[in-house]
Amino acid sequence: MCQPVKVHDDNDVGDDDEVFNKLLRRYKYLEKSFEESIRKLLVFLKGFTDDEQEKLAITLGIIFANGFCKAQVLVCLFEDHVVKEGIALRFATALFRSWLDEKDIGSVELFPLNKRSQEAFNKQQSVEIKKELQKSLEEMMENDDNPKEIVGYLTDYMKKHELSDSDLVIHVWNTLMSQVEWNKKEELVAEQAIKHLKKYALVIATVARSTEAESKLCIKIQEYCYDNMAFMKVFQKILVLFYKTDVLSEDSILRWYNGGHSAKGKSVFLEQMKSFVEWLQNAEEAMVFVILIMYTLKMCFFREEIVLYLYLVYISFKFFPRKRIVVSFGAK
């Protein structure tokens, strides 16, 4: 049975490549046999350790980059048994990285002529990474895994692939919403949606930590509700829920309302949010007023007990009444 050459470091990989180079240039008739051997190796990747697979991928990347073998043999990576366990994705990622290190991606025969660029390669790799994430999230939700476990997996995945929250927020939203068969009746879909999103609020919050991600999420929710008519009256309830569960900040909601929205259903959704936005603005103004009073009293050397009392009033106003009042705006 064919086995990859055992190598111990990057220099050994380079030495192996030089051997193949000399042999194939001198004995052209070996090219066909060489390609057939590579096909066999790719089909039986599962029989090798992770370390052996990585070293083989690096060597093949150098070989393909130098034109010693046709890239068409890589179709073997689409075999179900190789794809199913994620072997194909890991192997292809290592192979193409090695290929890129050796020579510009413009030589990659797997891409159409008009897409042979570093940008096209990076884009395709990003798509594959997100597909893998979507599949994993779907499986975890189907198995009814604890949302905290999903958050842990998502956090590790973002760190591993160097992804930001704004890269994934739309993707995670789409995955969450695709997991439910929504009721066609407006009066029922609202309760169904709030229950589902409340359960996974912690998950969506993981990819909505930055201002950019929150803005993207607001617009995506708006467009989703517009494109799915049963959700037209649920938009405000979703935003209020996400405000209560700390997915969206009041700044993000106000930014959306004051011009950061999409054109889809704009008038309808702005009207839905009008009362809630007014409440947010008034609450903010009231807090500023309390702060000014506190500062004035302190500057006038009032007794410390009075200042402390007013400070407690401010804290209770900031954290408790606001969250109680917000119940009247929808999400329960």
N, C-alpha and C positions, 0 to 999 in steps of 0.2 A: 504493500500500500504506500502511496506517496505521502511523504511527510515534509514539512517545511524545514529548511536548513536551520540548525540550532545556532543562534547568534547570541552574543553576550553584550554588545554595545553598538553604538551608532557606527563606529569605524568598521566593525564586522559586516554590518549591513552594506556599507559602501563597497567593501571587498567582494561580497557576493555579487553585487551589481556589475562590477568590473569583469568578473568571470563570465556572467551571462553575455555581457557586451561582446567580449572577444569570441566566444563560441558562436554566437548567432551571426556575427559579421563574417566569420570564416566559413561556417557551414550553414548556408542558407536553407538547406533542406530540413534543418532541425526546427525551423520556425513553427511549422504545423504541429509537430509533436510537442513542442514547448507550450503552445496555446492549449492543446488538449490536456496537458498535464495541469495547467493552471485551472482549467474548467473543473477537473476532478478535485483539486484542492478546495475550490470555492464551494462545491457541492457538499464536501465532507468537513466543512469548517467546524461543525459541532463537535467533531472528534478531537479538536485541539484545545489546549488551555487558552485562557484569555491572553496570557503573555505571548504565546506562540501566534495567536491570531493577529495581535498588534504588530509583531515583528514581520509577519508575512505581508500585512497590509502596507507597512512602510516600504518593504522591498518592492512590492508590486507597483506602488506609487512611483518609485524611481524608474522602474522598467517601462511603465506606460508613458511617463513624461519624456523618456528618451526614444519612444517609438519602437521599442523592441517587441511589442505585442499589441494587437488590436484591442481596443477598449470594448468591443462587442462581447468579449468573453464574460464581461461583468453582468450579463443578463442572468447568469446563474445565481446572483444574489437575490433574485426575485422569487426563488423557490420558496414555497410555503413554509417548509420546515426551518429555513434559514431566517425568514422574515418574522415568523411567529414569536420567536424568543428574543427578538431585538438584536440578534447577531449581525444581520445584514447592515443595520443602521450604524452600529458601532464600527464594524469593519470598513464600511464605505467612508465614514467620517475620517478615520485614521488614514485610509488610502489617499483620499483627496487632499488631506493636509500635507502628506508627504509629497504628493504630486505638485502641489502649489509651492512647496519649499524648493523643489527641484527646478520647476519651470513654470512660466506664466500659464494661467488657466485657459488662455486663448487656444491652447492645443487640445483641450478636452473634446473628444469626439462625441461624447454623450450629449452635448448641448447643441441646439440648432446653431447655424452659422451666425445668425443675428443676435445670439445670446451668449456668445463665448467671451465672457468678461468676469472679472472678480466680483462685480456687483451682482451679476446674475447668479453666480455660484453661492454667494452669501445669502441671497434672497431665497434660493431653493433650500439651502440648509436650514434657514429660519422656519420655512414652511414645514419641513419634516420634523423639526424639534417641537413645533406647536401641535402637530398632528399626534405625536407621541404623547404629549401632555394631555390633549383632549381625550385620547383613548383611556389613559390612566384615570383621569377624573371621572369619566363616565362609568368605568368599572367600579370605582370606589363608591360612587353615589348609588349605583345599582345594588351594591352589596350593603347599602345603608351604613357605611362607615361613619364613625363619629366625625363631625365637622372639624374638630381640633386635630384629628389625625390627617385630614385632607389639607389643612393649613400647614402642618408640619412638612408634608410631602411637597406641597406647592412652594414653600419657602426654600427647601433644599434644592428643588429643581431650578428655581430662579437663580440661586447662587451658583449652582453647577454650570449652567449655561450662560451665566452673566446676562440675565434678562432683567429689565426694569419693570416696575408695576405698569407703566404706561404701554409697554410692549404687549402685555397680556390681559389688561382689563377687559377689552372688548371680547377677546377670545374666551375668557372665563365666563363672562356674562352670557355669551351665546351657548356655551356648554351647559350652564345652569338651566337656561330657558328651554333647551332642547330635550331635557330629561322628563318633561311632563306632557301628558296629553291634555291640553287645555280645554275646559268647557266652552261651548260656543255661546252660552248665555252670559251677558254682561254682569248680571247680579250674582252669579255663581263664580265666575272667573276671578273676580276681585278678591274674594275670600281665599280662593285656591292659590292665587299668586302671592298674596301677603303671607300665607302660612309657609309656602315653599321658600320664599326669599328671606323670611325671618329665620328659618332654620339654617340657611347657608349665608347669612349676613357676615359672619366671621370670615368666610372664604373670600367673598367679594371684597371685603375690607382689606385683605392681604394684598390685593392688586390695585387698591385705590388709596394709596398713601400720599401721593404727590398731587400738586395742584393740576398738573397736566392730566394725570390719570382720572381725577375726579371730574374734570371738565369733559373728558372723552366719555365717561360713564353717563353723565347727565344727558349729553346729546344722543348717545346710543339708546338710552331708555326712551327718550322722546321719539326717536325714529322707529323703535320697536313698537311702541304703543300706536303710532300712526299707521304702520304697515300691517298691524294686526288689530282690526277694527274692534274686536271684543275688549281690547285693552284701552280704548280711547278714554274711558272714565277712570282708569286705574292709575294713570300717570302720577297724579298728585299723591295718591296713597303710597305709591312706591317711594317717591322722593321723601315724603314725611317719615316713612319707615326707616329709610337709610339715614335720615338725619337723627332719628331717635337711637339708632344702633351704631352711631358714629362711623358710618361708611362715608357719608357726605358731610362736609362742614357747611356752616351757614354762609361762609364766604363763597363757596363754590355754587351754592344754590342762588345766591344773589347775583353772582357773576353770570350764571346761565340766564337768569331773568332779565338782566340789564344789557343783553346783547350777545351773550355767548351761546345762543340757541340755534337750532337748525330751522330752516324755513318750513319743514314738514309739520303741518297742524299747529303752526306757531300761535295763531290767535286763540285757538281752543285751549291749548295748554297754558298759555300765559294767563288766561282768565281763570283757569283752575287754580293756579298758584297765587293769584293776587292777594287773597286774604292772608295766606300763610306768610308771604313775603312782607306784607305790611306789618304783621305781628313781629316778625324777626327784626324789622327796622325799628319799630317802636320799643321793643325790648332792649335793643342795643343803645338807643338814645337814653332810656331810663337808667341803664347801668352807668353810662357816662355821667349823668346827673348825680347819682349817688356817690360816685368817685370824687366829683368836684366838691360835694358837701363834706365828705370825709377830709379831704385835703384842706379845705377852708377852716374846719374846726381844729384840725391839728395845728395849723399855722397860727391860730388865735389862742393857742395854749389852753384849750378846754381840758377838763379832767380826762385822764387816760381811760377811765371807765366808759365815758361817753363815746370816745373814739372807738373803743373796742366793741361797744354795743352796735354802733353804726356799721362797723366792719362785718359783724356777724349778720346784720340785716342784709348787707350787700351780698355776702356769700350765699345766704339762703335764697335771695332773689335770683342770683345767677344760676344756681344749680338745681334748685327744687321746683319753684313755681313754673319755670320755663318748661321743664319736662312734664309737669302735670298738665299745663295748658295745652301743650302740643297734641295731647290725646284728642282734643276736640277737632283737630284737623285731619283725622282719618285713622291711619294704621293703628290697630289695637293689638 
